[in-house]
Amino acid sequence: MKTQSTKFTFLAGIAIGIYAIETLIPKPFPWLRLGLSNAVVLCVVVIFGLKKGLIVSILRTTVGSLITGTFLTPFFFFGLSGGIASTCVMWVFYALGKKTFSLIGISIMGALAHNVVQLYVAYIMYIKRPEVFYLLPVFLLLSVVMGSITGIGAIYLKKLIEPSFKQAFS
């Protein structure tokens, strides 16, 4: 009989793989990531809770950055801080508002938190100029677009994995 940890490990591996593959997608800006692996993090938050969601988010960013060669660069710290904030916000919205918010809405809130925290980390650690916040409208728009796409992905992923988890791991 397989355990819950096997299911969790499977999802963590999927998140890391998506993170690494996503770096191969051309980006219009070097700091822009689509964030598709956040669909997996959202599913982990929904299925397993905050603690495991945070573990997947941290593992995804750490192992993914080791694979892509960005470990301990500014991009790593932006991703790590944004990922932790995003996971916490998604958990709060799921725990307190799952009857009010769809996974798309929860994902958008996570994307907003991710991008706002990244700008704040850029300001505090690297740029130290308030002009960095001029990017906020662009980041907010991208959060809504990518959070929607990621939320749709989370809905389909959840529908896909729940039945297979019951069969393969019960």
C-alpha positions as CSV (number, residue, x, y, z in Angstrom):
1,M,0.0,0.0,0.0
2,K,1.4,3.4,-1.0
3,T,1.4,6.2,1.5
4,Q,0.4,9.9,1.4
5,S,4.0,10.7,1.2
6,T,4.3,8.9,-2.2
7,K,1.5,11.0,-3.6
8,F,3.1,14.2,-2.2
9,T,6.6,13.2,-3.6
10,F,5.0,12.6,-7.0
11,L,3.5,16.1,-7.0
12,A,6.7,17.7,-5.8
13,G,8.6,16.0,-8.7
14,I,5.9,17.2,-11.2
15,A,6.3,20.8,-9.9
16,I,10.1,20.7,-10.2
17,G,9.9,19.3,-13.7
18,I,7.4,22.0,-14.8
19,Y,9.6,24.7,-13.2
20,A,12.7,23.4,-15.1
21,I,10.9,22.9,-18.4
22,E,9.3,26.4,-18.1
23,T,12.8,28.0,-18.4
24,L,13.0,26.7,-22.0
25,I,10.0,28.8,-23.0
26,P,11.1,32.1,-24.5
27,K,10.2,35.1,-22.3
28,P,9.7,38.7,-23.4
29,F,11.4,39.9,-20.2
30,P,14.2,38.1,-18.3
31,W,12.4,38.3,-15.0
32,L,9.1,37.0,-16.3
33,R,8.1,33.4,-15.5
34,L,4.8,31.9,-16.4
35,G,4.5,30.2,-13.1
36,L,2.8,27.1,-14.4
37,S,4.2,25.0,-11.6
38,N,2.1,27.0,-9.2
39,A,-0.9,24.9,-10.4
40,V,0.8,21.9,-8.7
41,V,1.4,23.9,-5.6
42,L,-2.2,25.0,-5.4
43,C,-3.3,21.3,-5.8
44,V,-0.9,20.3,-3.0
45,V,-2.4,23.1,-0.8
46,V,-5.9,21.9,-1.5
47,I,-5.1,18.2,-1.1
48,F,-2.5,18.2,1.7
49,G,-2.6,21.6,3.3
50,L,-0.2,24.6,3.9
51,K,2.8,22.8,5.3
52,K,3.2,20.4,2.3
53,G,2.3,23.3,0.0
54,L,5.2,25.3,1.4
55,I,7.5,22.3,1.1
56,V,6.7,21.8,-2.6
57,S,7.1,25.5,-3.2
58,I,10.5,25.7,-1.5
59,L,11.6,22.4,-3.2
60,R,10.4,23.6,-6.6
61,T,12.3,26.8,-6.3
62,T,15.5,25.3,-4.8
63,V,15.9,22.2,-6.9
64,G,14.6,24.0,-10.0
65,S,17.1,26.7,-9.6
66,L,19.9,24.2,-9.1
67,I,18.8,22.5,-12.4
68,T,18.6,25.8,-14.3
69,G,21.7,27.3,-12.8
70,T,20.1,30.2,-11.0
71,F,20.6,29.0,-7.4
72,L,21.5,31.9,-5.0
73,T,21.0,34.5,-7.8
74,P,18.6,37.4,-7.4
75,F,16.1,35.3,-9.4
76,F,16.3,32.5,-6.8
77,F,15.5,34.9,-4.0
78,F,12.7,36.5,-5.9
79,G,11.2,33.1,-6.7
80,L,11.6,31.8,-3.2
81,S,10.1,34.8,-1.4
82,G,7.3,35.1,-3.9
83,G,6.6,31.3,-3.8
84,I,6.3,31.3,0.0
85,A,4.0,34.3,0.0
86,S,1.9,32.9,-2.8
87,T,1.5,29.6,-1.1
88,C,0.5,31.2,2.1
89,V,-2.0,33.5,0.4
90,M,-3.5,30.6,-1.6
91,W,-3.9,28.6,1.6
92,V,-5.7,31.4,3.4
93,F,-8.1,32.0,0.5
94,Y,-8.7,28.3,0.2
95,A,-9.1,27.7,3.9
96,L,-11.4,30.7,4.5
97,G,-13.1,31.2,1.2
98,K,-13.3,27.9,-0.7
99,K,-17.0,28.4,-1.0
100,T,-16.6,31.9,-2.2
101,F,-13.5,31.6,-4.4
102,S,-12.8,29.2,-7.2
103,L,-9.4,27.8,-7.8
104,I,-8.9,30.4,-10.5
105,G,-9.7,33.2,-8.0
106,I,-7.4,31.6,-5.4
107,S,-4.6,31.3,-8.0
108,I,-5.0,34.9,-9.0
109,M,-4.6,36.0,-5.3
110,G,-1.5,33.8,-5.1
111,A,-0.1,35.4,-8.3
112,L,-0.8,38.9,-7.0
113,A,1.0,38.0,-3.7
114,H,3.9,36.4,-5.6
115,N,4.5,39.5,-7.8
116,V,4.0,42.1,-5.1
117,V,6.5,40.3,-2.8
118,Q,9.0,40.0,-5.6
119,L,8.9,43.7,-6.2
120,Y,9.3,44.4,-2.5
121,V,12.3,42.0,-2.3
122,A,13.8,43.7,-5.4
123,Y,13.4,47.0,-3.6
124,I,14.8,45.9,-0.3
125,M,17.7,43.7,-1.4
126,Y,18.8,45.1,-4.7
127,I,17.4,48.2,-6.2
128,K,16.6,50.4,-3.2
129,R,14.8,52.9,-5.3
130,P,11.1,53.5,-5.1
131,E,10.9,53.7,-8.9
132,V,10.9,49.9,-8.9
133,F,7.2,50.1,-7.9
134,Y,6.4,51.7,-11.3
135,L,6.3,48.2,-12.5
136,L,3.5,47.3,-10.1
137,P,0.6,47.9,-12.7
138,V,2.4,45.6,-15.2
139,F,3.0,43.0,-12.5
140,L,-0.7,43.2,-11.4
141,L,-2.0,42.7,-14.9
142,L,0.4,39.8,-15.5
143,S,-0.8,38.3,-12.1
144,V,-4.4,38.3,-13.2
145,V,-3.6,36.8,-16.6
146,M,-1.1,34.1,-15.4
147,G,-3.0,33.5,-12.2
148,S,-6.1,32.7,-14.3
149,I,-4.2,30.3,-16.6
150,T,-2.6,28.6,-13.6
151,G,-5.9,28.4,-11.8
152,I,-7.5,26.7,-14.9
153,G,-4.5,24.3,-14.9
154,A,-5.0,23.6,-11.2
155,I,-8.7,22.7,-11.8
156,Y,-7.8,20.2,-14.6
157,L,-4.8,18.8,-12.7
158,K,-6.9,18.3,-9.6
159,K,-9.6,16.5,-11.6
160,L,-6.9,14.4,-13.2
161,I,-5.0,13.4,-10.2
162,E,-7.7,12.8,-7.6
163,P,-9.2,9.7,-9.3
164,S,-5.7,8.3,-10.2
165,F,-4.5,8.8,-6.7
166,K,-7.4,6.8,-5.4
167,Q,-6.7,3.9,-7.8
168,A,-2.9,3.9,-7.8
169,F,-2.2,4.7,-4.2
170,S,-5.1,3.1,-2.2
